[in-house]
Amino acid sequence: MDLQAVDLPRLRRDAQLEREVIIEHRARDGEDPWDFLPSMPTVDELVVAVLRDDALHARGLAAQHAMARLAGYSSLDDAQDHRDNADHLEYEVLREIARVHPELTRAVWRMSGKVARPPWEGDDAE
């Protein structure tokens, strides 16, 4: 997928619709919007998630990323290695999205804060 060739306004409209549907569904299910709205992704975060997933698919890395995420949840000795690999890959894709679409930078940084530190920041960095 060519990140530069995406129709960002269309993606934002689709993301807004998806967000509204999720809000309506959760509210009809009895949840209080006051409780769940702060944790809902923003429209731009939904757009970045779509771009991230499409970029992983375009690079042929979607399955590898998903398997690393799943293996990271295991109790095996190398689970942390799998989490680190998935985080590193996701961080690199997010950085590319921010570079190509500067208007999504805030959403990218919020989402990159949810993955582990970049590899150049060691465990003792603070």
MMTF fields as JSON, N, C-alpha, C and O atoms, coordinates in Angstrom:
{
  "mmtfVersion": "1.0.0",
  "mmtfProducer": "UNKNOWN",
  "numBonds": 503,
  "numAtoms": 504,
  "numGroups": 126,
  "numChains": 1,
  "numModels": 1,
  "chainsPerModel": [1],
  "groupsPerChain": [126],
  "chainIdList": ["A"],
  "bondAtomList": [4, 2, 8, 6, 12, 10, 16, 14, 20, 18, 24, 22, 28, 26, 32, 30, 36, 34, 40, 38, 44, 42, 48, 46, 52, 50, 56, 54, 60, 58, 64, 62, 68, 66, 72, 70, 76, 74, 80, 78, 84, 82, 88, 86, 92, 90, 96, 94, 100, 98, 104, 102, 108, 106, 112, 110, 116, 114, 120, 118, 124, 122, 128, 126, 132, 130, 136, 134, 140, 138, 144, 142, 148, 146, 152, 150, 156, 154, 160, 158, 164, 162, 168, 166, 172, 170, 176, 174, 180, 178, 184, 182, 188, 186, 192, 190, 196, 194, 200, 198, 204, 202, 208, 206, 212, 210, 216, 214, 220, 218, 224, 222, 228, 226, 232, 230, 236, 234, 240, 238, 244, 242, 248, 246, 252, 250, 256, 254, 260, 258, 264, 262, 268, 266, 272, 270, 276, 274, 280, 278, 284, 282, 288, 286, 292, 290, 296, 294, 300, 298, 304, 302, 308, 306, 312, 310, 316, 314, 320, 318, 324, 322, 328, 326, 332, 330, 336, 334, 340, 338, 344, 342, 348, 346, 352, 350, 356, 354, 360, 358, 364, 362, 368, 366, 372, 370, 376, 374, 380, 378, 384, 382, 388, 386, 392, 390, 396, 394, 400, 398, 404, 402, 408, 406, 412, 410, 416, 414, 420, 418, 424, 422, 428, 426, 432, 430, 436, 434, 440, 438, 444, 442, 448, 446, 452, 450, 456, 454, 460, 458, 464, 462, 468, 466, 472, 470, 476, 474, 480, 478, 484, 482, 488, 486, 492, 490, 496, 494, 500, 498],
  "bondOrderList": [1, 1, 1, 1, 1, 1, 1, 1, 1, 1, 1, 1, 1, 1, 1, 1, 1, 1, 1, 1, 1, 1, 1, 1, 1, 1, 1, 1, 1, 1, 1, 1, 1, 1, 1, 1, 1, 1, 1, 1, 1, 1, 1, 1, 1, 1, 1, 1, 1, 1, 1, 1, 1, 1, 1, 1, 1, 1, 1, 1, 1, 1, 1, 1, 1, 1, 1, 1, 1, 1, 1, 1, 1, 1, 1, 1, 1, 1, 1, 1, 1, 1, 1, 1, 1, 1, 1, 1, 1, 1, 1, 1, 1, 1, 1, 1, 1, 1, 1, 1, 1, 1, 1, 1, 1, 1, 1, 1, 1, 1, 1, 1, 1, 1, 1, 1, 1, 1, 1, 1, 1, 1, 1, 1, 1],
  "groupList": [{"groupName": "MET", "atomNameList": ["N", "CA", "C", "O"], "elementList": ["N", "C", "C", "O"], "formalChargeList": [0, 0, 0, 0], "bondAtomList": [1, 0, 2, 1, 3, 2], "bondOrderList": [1, 1, 2], "singleLetterCode": "M", "chemCompType": "L-PEPTIDE LINKING"}, {"groupName": "ASP", "atomNameList": ["N", "CA", "C", "O"], "elementList": ["N", "C", "C", "O"], "formalChargeList": [0, 0, 0, 0], "bondAtomList": [1, 0, 2, 1, 3, 2], "bondOrderList": [1, 1, 2], "singleLetterCode": "D", "chemCompType": "L-PEPTIDE LINKING"}, {"groupName": "LEU", "atomNameList": ["N", "CA", "C", "O"], "elementList": ["N", "C", "C", "O"], "formalChargeList": [0, 0, 0, 0], "bondAtomList": [1, 0, 2, 1, 3, 2], "bondOrderList": [1, 1, 2], "singleLetterCode": "L", "chemCompType": "L-PEPTIDE LINKING"}, {"groupName": "GLN", "atomNameList": ["N", "CA", "C", "O"], "elementList": ["N", "C", "C", "O"], "formalChargeList": [0, 0, 0, 0], "bondAtomList": [1, 0, 2, 1, 3, 2], "bondOrderList": [1, 1, 2], "singleLetterCode": "Q", "chemCompType": "L-PEPTIDE LINKING"}, {"groupName": "ALA", "atomNameList": ["N", "CA", "C", "O"], "elementList": ["N", "C", "C", "O"], "formalChargeList": [0, 0, 0, 0], "bondAtomList": [1, 0, 2, 1, 3, 2], "bondOrderList": [1, 1, 2], "singleLetterCode": "A", "chemCompType": "L-PEPTIDE LINKING"}, {"groupName": "VAL", "atomNameList": ["N", "CA", "C", "O"], "elementList": ["N", "C", "C", "O"], "formalChargeList": [0, 0, 0, 0], "bondAtomList": [1, 0, 2, 1, 3, 2], "bondOrderList": [1, 1, 2], "singleLetterCode": "V", "chemCompType": "L-PEPTIDE LINKING"}, {"groupName": "PRO", "atomNameList": ["N", "CA", "C", "O"], "elementList": ["N", "C", "C", "O"], "formalChargeList": [0, 0, 0, 0], "bondAtomList": [1, 0, 2, 1, 3, 2], "bondOrderList": [1, 1, 2], "singleLetterCode": "P", "chemCompType": "L-PEPTIDE LINKING"}, {"groupName": "ARG", "atomNameList": ["N", "CA", "C", "O"], "elementList": ["N", "C", "C", "O"], "formalChargeList": [0, 0, 0, 0], "bondAtomList": [1, 0, 2, 1, 3, 2], "bondOrderList": [1, 1, 2], "singleLetterCode": "R", "chemCompType": "L-PEPTIDE LINKING"}, {"groupName": "GLU", "atomNameList": ["N", "CA", "C", "O"], "elementList": ["N", "C", "C", "O"], "formalChargeList": [0, 0, 0, 0], "bondAtomList": [1, 0, 2, 1, 3, 2], "bondOrderList": [1, 1, 2], "singleLetterCode": "E", "chemCompType": "L-PEPTIDE LINKING"}, {"groupName": "ILE", "atomNameList": ["N", "CA", "C", "O"], "elementList": ["N", "C", "C", "O"], "formalChargeList": [0, 0, 0, 0], "bondAtomList": [1, 0, 2, 1, 3, 2], "bondOrderList": [1, 1, 2], "singleLetterCode": "I", "chemCompType": "L-PEPTIDE LINKING"}, {"groupName": "HIS", "atomNameList": ["N", "CA", "C", "O"], "elementList": ["N", "C", "C", "O"], "formalChargeList": [0, 0, 0, 0], "bondAtomList": [1, 0, 2, 1, 3, 2], "bondOrderList": [1, 1, 2], "singleLetterCode": "H", "chemCompType": "L-PEPTIDE LINKING"}, {"groupName": "GLY", "atomNameList": ["N", "CA", "C", "O"], "elementList": ["N", "C", "C", "O"], "formalChargeList": [0, 0, 0, 0], "bondAtomList": [1, 0, 2, 1, 3, 2], "bondOrderList": [1, 1, 2], "singleLetterCode": "G", "chemCompType": "PEPTIDE LINKING"}, {"groupName": "TRP", "atomNameList": ["N", "CA", "C", "O"], "elementList": ["N", "C", "C", "O"], "formalChargeList": [0, 0, 0, 0], "bondAtomList": [1, 0, 2, 1, 3, 2], "bondOrderList": [1, 1, 2], "singleLetterCode": "W", "chemCompType": "L-PEPTIDE LINKING"}, {"groupName": "PHE", "atomNameList": ["N", "CA", "C", "O"], "elementList": ["N", "C", "C", "O"], "formalChargeList": [0, 0, 0, 0], "bondAtomList": [1, 0, 2, 1, 3, 2], "bondOrderList": [1, 1, 2], "singleLetterCode": "F", "chemCompType": "L-PEPTIDE LINKING"}, {"groupName": "SER", "atomNameList": ["N", "CA", "C", "O"], "elementList": ["N", "C", "C", "O"], "formalChargeList": [0, 0, 0, 0], "bondAtomList": [1, 0, 2, 1, 3, 2], "bondOrderList": [1, 1, 2], "singleLetterCode": "S", "chemCompType": "L-PEPTIDE LINKING"}, {"groupName": "THR", "atomNameList": ["N", "CA", "C", "O"], "elementList": ["N", "C", "C", "O"], "formalChargeList": [0, 0, 0, 0], "bondAtomList": [1, 0, 2, 1, 3, 2], "bondOrderList": [1, 1, 2], "singleLetterCode": "T", "chemCompType": "L-PEPTIDE LINKING"}, {"groupName": "TYR", "atomNameList": ["N", "CA", "C", "O"], "elementList": ["N", "C", "C", "O"], "formalChargeList": [0, 0, 0, 0], "bondAtomList": [1, 0, 2, 1, 3, 2], "bondOrderList": [1, 1, 2], "singleLetterCode": "Y", "chemCompType": "L-PEPTIDE LINKING"}, {"groupName": "ASN", "atomNameList": ["N", "CA", "C", "O"], "elementList": ["N", "C", "C", "O"], "formalChargeList": [0, 0, 0, 0], "bondAtomList": [1, 0, 2, 1, 3, 2], "bondOrderList": [1, 1, 2], "singleLetterCode": "N", "chemCompType": "L-PEPTIDE LINKING"}, {"groupName": "LYS", "atomNameList": ["N", "CA", "C", "O"], "elementList": ["N", "C", "C", "O"], "formalChargeList": [0, 0, 0, 0], "bondAtomList": [1, 0, 2, 1, 3, 2], "bondOrderList": [1, 1, 2], "singleLetterCode": "K", "chemCompType": "L-PEPTIDE LINKING"}],
  "groupTypeList": [0, 1, 2, 3, 4, 5, 1, 2, 6, 7, 2, 7, 7, 1, 4, 3, 2, 8, 7, 8, 5, 9, 9, 8, 10, 7, 4, 7, 1, 11, 8, 1, 6, 12, 1, 13, 2, 6, 14, 0, 6, 15, 5, 1, 8, 2, 5, 5, 4, 5, 2, 7, 1, 1, 4, 2, 10, 4, 7, 11, 2, 4, 4, 3, 10, 4, 0, 4, 7, 2, 4, 11, 16, 14, 14, 2, 1, 1, 4, 3, 1, 10, 7, 1, 17, 4, 1, 10, 2, 8, 16, 8, 5, 2, 7, 8, 9, 4, 7, 5, 10, 6, 8, 2, 15, 7, 4, 5, 12, 7, 0, 14, 11, 18, 5, 4, 7, 6, 6, 12, 8, 11, 1, 1, 4, 8],
  "groupIdList": [1, 2, 3, 4, 5, 6, 7, 8, 9, 10, 11, 12, 13, 14, 15, 16, 17, 18, 19, 20, 21, 22, 23, 24, 25, 26, 27, 28, 29, 30, 31, 32, 33, 34, 35, 36, 37, 38, 39, 40, 41, 42, 43, 44, 45, 46, 47, 48, 49, 50, 51, 52, 53, 54, 55, 56, 57, 58, 59, 60, 61, 62, 63, 64, 65, 66, 67, 68, 69, 70, 71, 72, 73, 74, 75, 76, 77, 78, 79, 80, 81, 82, 83, 84, 85, 86, 87, 88, 89, 90, 91, 92, 93, 94, 95, 96, 97, 98, 99, 100, 101, 102, 103, 104, 105, 106, 107, 108, 109, 110, 111, 112, 113, 114, 115, 116, 117, 118, 119, 120, 121, 122, 123, 124, 125, 126],
  "secStructList": [7, 7, 4, 4, 4, 7, 7, 2, 2, 2, 2, 2, 2, 2, 2, 2, 2, 2, 2, 2, 2, 2, 2, 2, 2, 2, 2, 2, 6, 6, 7, 7, 2, 2, 2, 2, 4, 4, 4, 1, 7, 7, 2, 2, 2, 2, 2, 2, 2, 2, 2, 2, 2, 2, 2, 2, 2, 2, 6, 6, 7, 2, 2, 2, 2, 2, 2, 2, 2, 2, 2, 2, 6, 1, 7, 1, 6, 6, 2, 2, 2, 2, 2, 2, 2, 2, 2, 2, 2, 2, 2, 2, 2, 2, 2, 2, 2, 2, 2, 2, 7, 4, 4, 4, 2, 2, 2, 2, 2, 2, 2, 2, 6, 6, 1, 7, 7, 7, 6, 6, 1, 7, 6, 6, 7, 7],
  "xCoordList": [0.837, 0.0, 0.878, 1.839, 0.54, 1.251, 0.595, -0.539, 1.302, 0.737, 0.366, -0.537, 1.06, 0.785, -0.47, -1.042, -0.902, -2.029, -3.378, -4.395, -3.402, -4.669, -5.529, -5.022, -6.827, -7.797, -8.11, -9.045, -7.314, -7.433, -8.808, -9.337, -9.405, -10.751, -11.779, -12.642, -11.688, -12.611, -12.367, -13.314, -11.091, -10.776, -11.289, -11.771, -11.18, -11.681, -13.203, -13.747, -13.892, -15.357, -15.753, -16.654, -15.075, -15.361, -15.083, -15.853, -13.986, -13.628, -14.634, -14.983, -15.098, -16.106, -17.387, -17.991, -17.797, -18.993, -18.801, -19.69, -17.655, -17.371, -17.405, -17.957, -16.816, -16.796, -18.213, -18.558, -19.031, -20.414, -21.208, -22.013, -20.985, -21.68, -21.27, -22.116, -19.985, -19.505, -20.105, -20.535, -20.134, -20.708, -22.182, -22.641, -22.919, -24.347, -24.56, -25.422, -23.784, -23.92, -23.66, -24.424, -22.596, -22.261, -23.291, -23.626, -23.798, -24.82, -26.119, -26.758, -26.506, -27.722, -27.553, -28.526, -26.309, -26.023, -26.018, -25.779, -26.283, -26.41, -25.184, -25.204, -24.121, -22.925, -23.124, -23.787, -22.548, -22.628, -21.529, -20.347, -21.909, -20.889, -19.845, -18.688, -20.251, -19.314, -18.157, -17.031, -18.443, -17.422, -16.522, -15.319, -17.097, -16.287, -15.741, -14.789, -16.31, -15.828, -14.358, -13.648, -13.869, -12.446, -11.487, -10.37, -11.902, -11.013, -11.215, -10.499, -12.176, -12.439, -11.323, -10.818, -10.941, -9.962, -10.577, -11.78, -9.729, -10.184, -10.362, -9.964, -10.959, -11.12, -9.753, -9.569, -8.8, -7.475, -6.765, -6.005, -6.996, -6.4, -6.977, -6.258, -8.26, -8.861, -8.265, -8.014, -8.039, -7.424, -6.01, -5.624, -5.24, -3.872, -3.874, -3.006, -4.831, -4.917, -5.156, -4.569, -6.016, -6.271, -5.008, -4.642, -4.348, -3.118, -2.031, -1.311, -1.911, -0.927, -1.204, -0.297, -2.454, -2.806, -2.582, -2.07, -2.965, -2.754, -1.267, -0.856, -0.463, 0.977, 1.6, 2.465, 1.167, 1.678, 1.301, 2.12, 0.073, -0.356, 0.447, 0.888, 0.638, 1.363, 2.807, 3.375, 3.391, 4.772, 4.858, 5.948, 3.7, 3.68, 4.031, 4.493, 3.816, 4.217, 3.046, 3.254, 1.824, 0.659, 0.611, 0.382, 0.824, 0.776, 1.916, 1.723, 3.102, 4.257, 4.002, 4.311, 3.447, 3.148, 2.108, 2.26, 1.057, 0.001, 0.535, 0.194, 1.361, 1.925, 2.855, 2.864, 3.635, 4.515, 3.697, 4.057, 2.593, 1.706, 1.144, 1.159, 0.65, 0.092, 1.156, 0.914, 2.325, 3.402, 3.849, 4.315, 3.708, 4.074, 3.195, 3.596, 2.0, 1.088, 1.338, 0.735, 2.216, 2.449, 3.309, 3.805, 3.466, 4.314, 5.682, 6.444, 5.978, 7.265, 8.398, 8.179, 9.601, 10.77, 11.024, 11.536, 10.666, 10.951, 9.757, 9.754, 8.76, 7.573, 7.949, 7.41, 8.867, 9.282, 9.956, 9.767, 10.735, 11.374, 10.322, 10.468, 9.267, 8.191, 7.475, 7.163, 7.213, 6.586, 7.475, 6.994, 8.778, 9.719, 9.745, 9.761, 9.748, 9.761, 8.497, 8.567, 7.347, 6.082, 6.038, 5.603, 6.49, 6.5, 7.42, 7.073, 8.592, 9.549, 8.964, 9.051, 8.376, 7.774, 6.645, 6.567, 5.781, 4.661, 5.152, 4.613, 6.163, 6.713, 7.264, 7.049, 7.965, 8.526, 7.424, 7.534, 6.368, 5.248, 4.562, 4.213, 4.37, 3.736, 4.582, 4.043, 5.885, 6.769, 6.639, 6.63, 6.54, 6.383, 5.065, 5.018, 4.006, 2.707, 2.814, 2.305, 3.468, 3.627, 4.468, 4.208, 5.47, 6.317, 5.534, 5.674, 4.715, 3.964, 2.742, 2.368, 2.123, 0.91, 1.123, 0.682, 1.789, 2.078, 0.824, 0.894, -0.317, -1.554, -2.026, -2.903, -1.46, -1.815, -0.774, -0.854, 0.189, 1.298, 0.84, 1.348, -0.113, -0.585, -1.162, -0.865, -1.971, -2.567, -1.487, -1.548, -0.509, 0.585, 1.343, 1.666, 1.629, 2.384, 1.58, 2.134, 0.271, -0.565, -0.532, -0.431, -0.619, -0.621, 0.758, 0.86, 1.809, 3.149, 3.469, 4.32, 2.798, 2.973, 2.392, 2.708, 1.546, 0.932, 1.786, 1.535, 2.792, 3.729, 4.98, 5.138, 5.845, 7.046, 7.93, 7.712, 8.918, 9.865, 10.57, 10.723, 10.993, 11.781, 13.055, 13.546, 13.584, 14.731, 15.968, 16.789, 16.13, 17.328, 17.228, 18.222, 16.064, 15.92, 15.983, 15.041, 17.071, 17.241, 16.269, 15.507, 16.297, 15.405, 15.626, 14.716, 16.834, 17.123, 16.885, 17.12, 16.424, 16.166, 14.928, 13.923, 15.012, 13.849, 13.816, 12.909],
  "yCoordList": [-1.178, 0.0, 1.236, 1.336, 2.153, 3.421, 4.379, 4.812, 4.704, 5.573, 6.953, 7.603, 7.401, 8.728, 8.75, 9.815, 7.596, 7.546, 7.375, 7.204, 7.417, 7.204, 8.467, 9.587, 8.256, 9.35, 9.622, 9.054, 10.499, 10.764, 11.298, 10.86, 12.222, 12.673, 11.537, 11.495, 10.621, 9.488, 8.576, 8.111, 8.317, 7.479, 8.109, 7.411, 9.419, 10.099, 10.01, 9.822, 10.143, 10.0, 8.588, 8.409, 7.597, 6.207, 5.959, 5.279, 6.509, 6.329, 7.021, 6.495, 8.196, 8.902, 8.079, 7.963, 7.516, 6.672, 5.444, 5.092, 4.801, 3.626, 3.987, 3.246, 5.116, 5.556, 5.812, 5.42, 6.468, 6.747, 5.457, 5.356, 4.475, 3.192, 2.484, 1.929, 2.504, 1.869, 2.555, 1.889, 3.88, 4.627, 4.277, 4.006, 4.282, 3.959, 2.536, 2.301, 1.599, 0.2, 0.054, -0.602, 0.659, 0.533, 1.228, 0.733, 2.377, 3.087, 2.28, 2.188, 1.702, 0.874, -0.403, -0.993, -0.809, -2.003, -1.689, -2.57, -0.435, -0.059, 0.585, 0.947, 0.732, 1.368, 2.88, 3.463, 3.487, 4.933, 5.581, 5.316, 6.432, 7.083, 7.842, 7.95, 8.356, 9.079, 8.161, 8.619, 6.871, 5.91, 5.457, 5.278, 5.268, 4.675, 5.662, 5.334, 6.852, 7.8, 8.185, 8.284, 8.405, 8.768, 7.696, 8.014, 6.45, 5.381, 5.028, 4.186, 5.663, 5.399, 6.007, 7.086, 5.314, 5.914, 7.112, 7.153, 8.075, 9.228, 8.821, 7.728, 9.705, 9.442, 9.227, 8.28, 10.092, 9.951, 8.682, 8.092, 8.252, 6.993, 5.808, 4.858, 5.86, 4.803, 4.807, 3.748, 6.002, 6.114, 5.544, 4.788, 5.903, 5.394, 3.871, 3.204, 3.319, 1.864, 1.194, 0.153, 1.792, 1.246, 1.337, 0.377, 2.486, 2.654, 1.692, 1.121, 1.51, 0.573, -0.844, -1.532, -1.275, -2.63, -2.818, -3.853, -1.819, -1.904, -1.944, -2.682, -1.156, -1.145, -2.495, -2.988, -3.091, -4.415, -5.453, -6.299, -5.388, -6.315, -6.089, -7.046, -4.828, -4.514, -5.006, -5.386, -4.999, -5.46, -6.973, -7.534, -7.619, -9.058, -9.444, -10.558, -8.529, -8.765, -8.872, -8.958, -8.868, -8.888, -10.168, -10.117, -11.305, -12.579, -12.676, -13.128, -12.249, -12.277, -11.392, -11.782, -10.218, -9.294, -9.894, -9.837, -10.465, -11.065, -12.242, -12.389, -13.07, -14.213, -13.75, -14.333, -12.706, -12.179, -11.613, -11.787, -10.934, -10.41, -11.556, -11.496, -12.599, -13.747, -14.446, -14.781, -14.664, -15.327, -14.485, -15.019, -13.179, -12.291, -12.45, -12.091, -12.984, -13.209, -14.545, -14.832, -15.352, -16.68, -16.588, -15.521, -17.714, -17.772, -18.372, -18.727, -18.48, -19.031, -18.076, -16.886, -18.611, -17.809, -16.667, -15.616, -16.874, -15.854, -14.939, -14.238, -14.931, -14.091, -12.615, -11.891, -12.168, -10.76, -10.426, -9.332, -11.351, -11.135, -10.94, -10.075, -11.74, -11.607, -10.266, -9.614, -9.853, -8.539, -7.427, -6.5, -7.522, -6.503, -6.441, -5.354, -7.604, -7.639, -7.014, -6.225, -7.365, -6.806, -5.301, -4.542, -4.873, -3.443, -2.671, -1.59, -3.235, -2.569, -2.41, -1.337, -3.471, -3.416, -2.389, -1.578, -2.425, -1.49, -0.052, 0.847, 0.17, 1.511, 2.059, 3.226, 1.23, 1.667, 2.023, 3.018, 1.222, 1.51, 2.81, 3.627, 3.003, 4.238, 5.464, 6.5, 5.351, 6.475, 6.825, 7.999, 5.802, 6.027, 6.742, 7.637, 6.358, 7.019, 8.486, 9.351, 8.779, 10.175, 10.969, 12.15, 10.329, 11.024, 11.375, 12.475, 10.448, 10.651, 11.539, 12.315, 11.429, 12.2, 13.002, 12.575, 14.149, 14.933, 15.31, 15.511, 15.408, 15.775, 14.68, 14.921, 13.489, 12.381, 12.165, 11.191, 13.064, 12.876, 12.737, 11.884, 13.564, 13.459, 12.074, 11.467, 11.587, 10.256, 9.178, 8.219, 9.333, 8.363, 8.334, 7.258, 9.495, 9.523, 8.95, 8.285, 9.206, 8.589, 7.072, 6.358, 6.589, 5.139, 4.531, 3.418, 5.246, 4.7, 4.672, 3.897, 5.506, 5.451, 4.196, 3.85, 3.509, 2.271, 1.047, -0.038, 1.224, 0.126, 0.408, 1.498, -0.557, -0.412, 0.714, 1.257, 1.045, 2.085, 1.717, 0.539, 2.73, 2.443, 1.688, 1.832, 0.894, 0.043, 0.817, 0.273, 2.058, 2.802, 3.334, 3.825, 3.25, 3.617, 2.332, 1.54, 2.127, 0.897, 0.796, 1.725, -0.331, -0.566, 0.417, 0.669, 0.976, 1.882, 3.344, 4.217, 3.639, 5.026, 5.555, 4.856, 6.787, 7.41, 8.879, 9.573],
  "zCoordList": [0.0, 0.0, 0.0, 0.763, -0.848, -0.913, 0.078, -0.128, 1.142, 2.179, 1.646, 2.175, 0.6, 0.063, -0.798, -1.029, -1.271, -2.201, -1.507, -2.179, -0.192, 0.512, 0.478, 0.413, 0.522, 0.561, 2.03, 2.594, 2.639, 4.072, 4.481, 5.502, 3.731, 4.116, 4.132, 5.008, 3.169, 3.151, 4.342, 4.977, 4.647, 5.806, 7.1, 7.991, 7.191, 8.393, 8.481, 9.57, 7.356, 7.373, 7.803, 8.622, 7.246, 7.61, 9.092, 9.77, 9.584, 10.994, 11.906, 12.962, 11.501, 12.299, 12.377, 13.444, 11.261, 11.243, 12.134, 12.91, 12.024, 12.85, 14.337, 15.15, 14.676, 16.08, 16.582, 17.697, 15.764, 16.159, 16.353, 17.279, 15.486, 15.604, 16.897, 17.598, 17.208, 18.444, 19.668, 20.609, 19.653, 20.776, 20.943, 22.052, 19.837, 19.913, 20.425, 21.272, 19.917, 20.341, 21.84, 22.547, 22.31, 23.731, 24.611, 25.687, 24.158, 24.937, 24.981, 26.029, 23.853, 23.821, 24.642, 25.112, 24.802, 25.594, 27.095, 27.921, 27.431, 28.833, 29.453, 30.629, 28.681, 29.229, 29.28, 28.423, 30.279, 30.436, 29.589, 29.808, 28.616, 27.779, 28.6, 28.194, 29.736, 30.602, 31.006, 31.204, 31.127, 31.539, 30.392, 30.584, 29.189, 28.121, 27.098, 26.39, 26.997, 25.978, 26.153, 25.152, 27.374, 27.489, 26.974, 26.565, 26.988, 26.528, 25.053, 24.511, 24.415, 22.99, 22.138, 22.449, 21.064, 20.152, 19.426, 19.167, 19.11, 18.343, 16.885, 16.483, 16.105, 14.672, 14.034, 13.269, 14.34, 13.741, 14.208, 13.441, 15.442, 15.898, 15.126, 14.815, 14.82, 13.999, 12.593, 12.017, 12.042, 10.711, 10.743, 9.852, 11.762, 11.876, 12.009, 11.446, 12.742, 12.886, 11.532, 11.237, 10.717, 9.379, 8.524, 7.846, 8.558, 7.778, 8.249, 7.431, 9.566, 10.122, 9.63, 9.163, 9.735, 9.309, 7.814, 7.386, 7.018, 5.57, 5.226, 4.331, 5.933, 5.678, 6.028, 5.302, 7.13, 7.497, 6.438, 6.077, 5.945, 4.886, 3.613, 2.976, 3.244, 2.01, 2.066, 1.042, 3.242, 3.402, 3.607, 3.716, 3.658, 3.884, 5.308, 5.553, 6.257, 7.642, 8.61, 9.821, 8.099, 8.991, 9.819, 11.027, 9.183, 9.91, 10.913, 12.041, 10.498, 11.398, 12.616, 13.742, 12.4, 13.493, 14.428, 15.649, 13.863, 14.686, 15.501, 16.675, 14.893, 15.617, 16.737, 17.821, 16.476, 17.525, 18.678, 19.842, 18.356, 19.409, 20.25, 21.479, 19.582, 20.305, 21.148, 22.308, 20.568, 21.305, 22.493, 23.5, 22.375, 23.472, 24.691, 25.798, 24.501, 25.628, 26.324, 27.358, 25.762, 26.327, 27.587, 27.948, 28.227, 29.422, 29.091, 29.99, 27.822, 27.402, 27.749, 27.976, 27.785, 28.144, 27.166, 27.553, 25.896, 24.887, 24.601, 23.589, 25.459, 25.237, 25.14, 24.303, 25.987, 25.95, 24.623, 24.091, 24.091, 22.786, 21.701, 20.838, 21.745, 20.763, 20.917, 19.921, 22.153, 22.379, 21.839, 21.187, 22.115, 21.638, 20.115, 19.538, 19.459, 17.991, 17.41, 16.467, 17.97, 17.482, 17.724, 16.858, 18.901, 19.215, 18.276, 17.799, 18.016, 17.127, 15.724, 15.129, 15.206, 13.874, 13.836, 12.912, 14.831, 14.866, 14.995, 14.349, 15.818, 16.005, 14.689, 14.363, 13.944, 12.662, 11.666, 10.949, 11.618, 10.718, 11.135, 10.284, 12.43, 12.91, 12.567, 12.177, 12.709, 12.352, 10.873, 10.503, 10.036, 8.594, 8.307, 7.464, 8.995, 8.813, 9.199, 8.485, 10.314, 10.75, 9.755, 9.523, 9.17, 8.198, 6.939, 6.403, 6.47, 5.23, 5.455, 4.575, 6.62, 6.936, 8.223, 9.29, 8.138, 9.347, 10.137, 11.35, 9.458, 10.15, 11.101, 11.93, 10.994, 11.887, 12.991, 13.738, 13.09, 14.022, 15.47, 16.197, 15.899, 17.291, 17.572, 18.602, 16.667, 16.848, 16.826, 17.596, 15.953, 15.884, 17.204, 17.709, 17.763, 19.017, 20.17, 21.045, 20.178, 21.22, 21.09, 22.087, 19.861, 19.651, 19.896, 20.411, 19.536, 19.765, 21.252, 21.687, 22.031, 23.478, 24.084, 25.222, 23.338, 23.828, 23.52, 24.044, 22.672, 22.423, 23.246, 23.797, 23.325, 24.15, 23.633, 22.549, 24.427, 24.039, 22.74, 22.417, 22.003, 20.805, 21.189, 22.309, 20.277, 20.6, 21.036, 21.775, 20.607, 20.982, 22.413, 22.948, 23.04, 24.445, 25.25, 25.239, 25.935, 26.704, 27.859, 28.126, 28.541, 29.67, 30.804, 31.594, 30.893, 31.997, 31.642, 32.478, 30.426, 30.007, 30.707, 30.834, 31.155, 31.799, 31.522, 31.981]
}
